[in-house]
Amino acid sequence: MSKTPEEWKIAIAEMLLKTESIQIYKERPFVFVSGRISPVYIDCRKLLSFPDVREAIVDQMAKTVEKEIGLDVVDVVAGGETAGIPYAAFVSQKIRKPMIYVRKNPKGYGQTKQIEGVLNAGQRVLLVEDLITDGLSKVRFNIGIRAEGAKITHCLCIFEYG
């Protein structure tokens, strides 16, 4: 049975607490990539270690794609480096769509790619991420995807700092 958005927010909070994925640094706040400072750190990577939690998250993301976004408007699922990659893989498998991953910046060696996998011009991309703080890394992912002639049309994440 699918949860409402409000029920899902509560379920995610409970999963984060149950798995001890919320850390509080009272004395030494955490500094995000954006420079933002917070005493609270959410570690969605930790959720991967709990199969039941991981499955619930992936199932809900897949249902969101199917019921709210529409499978017909998603050509490719992209995972953002690094924590978005496993969730993108699980979701893409569940909804039977191709998967790529995208780096924040092109590699500085080898083929210097920002995108790994097959992405064609004109494709509509669903970006899957673990969390969103200020959106800066999503902007970088979008630059790489647009450089290939594709477009991020939707973004799903487990948690958003609000």
N, C-alpha and C positions, 0 to 999 in steps of 0.2 A: 504494500500500500504506500502510495506517495504521500509525503508530508507537505503541508503548506509551507511557504517561505518562513513564516514565524516559527512554526514547529521545527523546521530544519535548523534555524539559528540556535534554538535551545539545544537541539540534539548535538550540534557541532560543539557548543560550549561544554556540554556534558562529556563528550568524547575527549576534548582537550584536557579537561580536568582529570578524567579517569586515567588517562595515559601520562599524566604529569608533564604535559607538553607546554604548560604555562609556567614561566619562570619570572620571579620578581627579584629585582636587584635594587634594594633600597639604598644601600651605601654607594653603589657604583652603577648608575643607570647605563643601559645599553645604548650605543650609538648606531643608528641605522646608516645605510649607504648614503642616504639623502642628507645626512648630518643631523637629522631629527634625533632628539634624545628622549628615551622612555624608560621608566623603571620596570616595564612589563615587556617580556619577550615571548613570542609565540613560536614554537618549534614544530611546524607541521611535518617536517621530515620524520620526526619521531613516530608519527601516526602509521608510517609504512611498516613498522615492526609489529603491528597488531592486526592480524588478518581480518578479524570480524569488523573492526573499525574501518580499515582500508576498504573492505568490500562494501560497507554501508555508504561510504563517501562516494565511491566509484558508481555504485548503483544509482544514487541520487543524482549525480552529475549526468549520467546517461539518461535518466528519466527527464531531467531538465532539458537536455538537448532534444529528446524525442517529443516532449509535450509543449515546451515553451519556445524553443528556438526553431525546431523543425529539421529533420534529417536532410531534407531536400535543399537546405540552404547552407549546408556544411560540406565542403569538398575535402578538406584536410584538417586534421587535428594537430596543433603545434604545442610542444612543451617548451617552456622557457627554461634556460639553464639556471640552475641545475635541479632545483627542487620540483619544478613543474614537469620534468621529463617523465618520471615514473607514472604520475597521475595521467598525463597525456597518453602514455602507452596503454594503461589499463582502460581508459575511456575509449580510445580509438578502437581497441579490440572489441569492446562491448558493443559499440555502435557500428562496427564494421566499416571504418573509414581509414584511409591512409594516414600515416603519422610522420611528422618531421620534428626536428627540434631546432631551436634558434638560440644563438648566443647574443649576449648584450652587445658585443663588438666582434668584428671579424677576427678569426685566428690570426696571429702574427707570424705564422709559419705554415709550411705545407701548401695546401691549396688556398689558404687564407679565407676559408668559407665562414659565413655567418649562419648559413642555413645548412643543416645536414638532412639528407633525404631528398625526395623528389617533390619539388614545388614548381608549378607551371604558372605562367602569366594568366591572370583572370580568375584564378582560384580563390574561393572564399574560405577563410581560415578561422577556425575556432581555437583561440589561445587558452590553454589550461595552465593554471598556476596554483601554487600552494597558498600564497597570500599576496595581498596588495597593501603597501604602506602609503606611498605617495604617487605611484604610477610611473615613476621615472624609468624603471627597467622595462616596463611595458611599452613606453615610447621608443626605447632603443630596439626592442623586438619588432615593433611596427616599422621602423626605418628599414631594417633588414628585409622584412617580408615585402614591403612596398618596392624595394630595390629589385626584387625578382618579378615585379608586376602583379603580385597578388595583394589581397587585402584582408586584414583582420576585421571580421564582421561581428564577432562575439568574443567575450572573455568570461571564463568561469574560474572561480578561485574558492578555496576552502574557507579562508578567513580574510577579512579586510579590516585593517585598523581604521577606525572611523572617528 
